[in-house]
Amino acid sequence: MYKIPKLTVVGAGPGDVDLITLKGVKALASADVVLYDALVDIELLDHAPNAEHIFVGKRRGSYEYQQDQINELIESRAKSHGHVVRLKGGDPFVFGRGAEEMQYAAAHGLQVAMVPGISSSVSVPAAQNIPVTKRGSTESFWVITGTTKEHKLSEDVWLAAKSNATVVILMGMSKLPTVVELYKKEGKANIPIAIIQNGTHANEKIGIGTISSIENVVEQEKLKNPAIIIIGEVVRHREQILKIQRNYTEQEGAL
């Protein structure tokens, strides 16, 4: 039976399998083929029991497929099988190349659809009680890629360091020393910073410090990619919540 060639790009969310959207689950259930990335928990593939599952992600610096090969695979599988779901971590439109894959698919005669995902840029900090905005602390937030197409730190980090905004840097651990130097040059050595590794997963790790201390924290906690960097006064909210909870527990225990 002929099936209409179709690509649905689906955001898997930040990591915890419960944080995929219901619409994403429904898309997986109707998939004939699922192409999934390294940051996607394979437990999500259980929602697509009748589909072919193909890993096309990146691990330890090696690519299973180059981007042009992924594009060609989307096209060929859609035309031979029908509905291809491209399952990507976080939200595919936030540094996820989902827009590029949809554009390629549409140009090659496929129907295209997008199911947004919960972006790691806001949900990973939130899961650790760090809001990206908080009244009285910040009026805006920046989400910046730590590594550009040219494998350099985005120049926007330099601009963001001059502002009072919360700054969230994705894929930026290798550039942390440069980020630290930028903030120090702006006289912001005491700004709070958090680094969250494997956000929302069971093996999640977090390091909290200031611009001047964070490199030591990273070394002590052995933090590494995949991780998210959050810079700004909002980082203090986490400790404030923990302090309130500790005080309440102590007061209850004293009764």
N, C-alpha and C positions, 0 to 999 in steps of 0.2 A: 504494500500500500504506500502510495506516494505521500510524503510528509513535506510540508512547506519548510524550506530552509530558514532557520531562525537562530539568532543569538540573543541570549539574555545575560547581561552582565549583572552579577549579584554580589552585594557586599556581605561578607560573612561576619562583620563586626570585629571587635578588638581581640578576640581570642576565646573567651568563655563561650562554649557552644550554646548556652541559653540566651546569648545576646544577639543572635541572628534574628531578623524580623520574621513574622509569620508569612509575609509575602515572599520572602526569600526561601522559606521552607516549601511553600507551594510551588515555586519555580523549580526547585530541585526535584520535587515529586513528579514533575512533568518532563524532566530532562531525558533525552536519549543519550547524551554524552555530557560529562562534566570535566572541564579542564580546571585544575585547582593549583593554587600557589603554595609555597613553603610555609607561610604563616597561617594557613587554614588548618584547623583541627580536623583530622580525617574522620572523626566521629560524625561530622556533618554529612559525610557521604552516605551515611545510613538513611538519610532522607531521600536518596536517589538510588534505591535498591535495584532498579531495572536498567540503570544507565551504565555505559562504559565510563570508567574513571581513569583519567590520564593526568599524571603529575607533570606540570610544566614550570615548576618553581625553581628558585635559586637556593642553594645550600652551600655554606662554607666557601663562598666566592665563585662557585662553579655553576654554570647555567645548564639545565637539562635541555632547554630549548632557547634559541635566540628569539628576539621579538618578531622578526619577520617569519620565522618558522611557526611561532604561535599563531600569527595572523593567518598563515596558509592552512594550518591545522583547523582553525575555526571554520574557514571557508569549506575545506574539503569534507570535514565531518558533518557540517550542516547540510551540505548537498547530498551526502551519502546516507545520513542517519536521520536528519530532521532538526530537532531542538537541541542546540548546544548551550549549556550554562557555563559561563566563565565565572568561577567562584574565586573571589579575591578578598584578602583581608581588609578589615576596616571598611571604609567607603571607597569604592573604585574611582570616584572622581576627586579624591584627595590624594594626589601623588600616586595614583594607582594605575595610570595608563589605560583606564577603562574607556575614556573618551576616544583615544587613538584606535583601540580595537573595534569600537562601535563604528567609527568612521570608515575603517577598512572594510568591515563586514557590509555596511550599507552600500559602499561603492562596488561591491562584488555581488550585489543582488539579494542579500539576506535581509529579512525583516529583523529589526533590532528593538530591544527593550532594555530598560535599566531598572534594577531594584536597589535603591539606596541602602547603604549599610551604616551602622553606628560607627562613627569615626573614632579611631583610637586617640586622635588629637585632643578630644574633650572627654571621652569616656574612661580612658586609662587614668588620667589624673582624678576624675570624679570618683572612681572606684577606690581611690586612696584618700578620699575626703579633701581633695584639692580642687576648688572651683577655678575655672579660667577667668571668671569675673566675680567680683564681690563689691557691693556698694561700699564706698569709702576707701577701697584699695586700688581698684583699677577701672578704667572706663572702656577698655577695649582689649582684644587679644590678637596676637599674630600667630599664624601657623606657618612654619617655614621648613623647607627641606634643608637638611644639613649637608646634603651632597647633590650638586647639580649634575646635569648631563655631562659636563666636563670634569666631573669628580672633584669639584671645588666647593668651598663653603659659599652659600648664597650671600650675595652682597646685601640682601635685605636684613640679615642679622646685624650688620653694622648700623643700619638705619633704626632697627628695632631697639638696639641697645641705647639709643639716644632718647627713647620714649619712656613713658611710665607704664606702658602696656605689659600685660602678661605675654611672655614669649614661649611658644611651644615649638621645639625643634625635633623633627622626625629624621631618623637615619643620620644622626649627627655625632655619634660617640667618637668616631675617629677624628672629628674636628673640635672636640671639647677644649683642648688647650688653646686653640685659636679663639673660641668663644669666650673663654675666661680672660684672655688678654684684651679682647675688645671691650668687655665690661669694665675691666680694671682701668683702661684708658679713659673711660667715661666717669671714673670716680665712683664706681658701683661695686666695690669689692665686698661689701656687706649685704648685698641683695641675696635673699634666700633662693636656693635652687634645689630642685628634686630630680632624681633620675630613677625611672621605673623600668625595670627589665622584665620581659615576659608578662606585660600587664594583663590582668584579669585571669591569668592561668594559675594553676595550683602551685607552680614553681616560681611565682612572682617574687621579685626582690626589689627593695627600694633603698635608696641612699638620700639622705637629707643633709644639706650644709649651706654654706654661702659660696659666693663666687671664689673667694680666697681659699676656701677649705675643700671644695668639692673634688678636686683631683686626688687628694688624700683619701677622701671617703670612697671614691671609686676603687682605689687600690686596696683599701681595707676590706671592702665588701665584695671585691672581685666582680664588679659590674661590667657587663659587656652587651653587645647587640644580641637580640633586638631590644632596643630601649628607647624611651622617650625622655627628653629633657624639658623641664618646666622651670622657667625663671620668672620671679616676681613676688610681690608681697603676699599674694594669695597662697603661697606655699605654707605660710604661717598658720593658715586655717586648720590644717591637719593637726598640728600640735595643740592648737586651742581646743579642738574637739576632744582630743585624747585627754587633755588636762581637765576639762569639764567632767568627762566621764569618770576619771580617777577620783576627782573631788566628791562627786556624787556617791560613788561606791564607798569611799571612806566615811562619808557622813552617814550612809545607811548602816555601815558596819558598826558605827559608834552608838547607834540607837539601841 
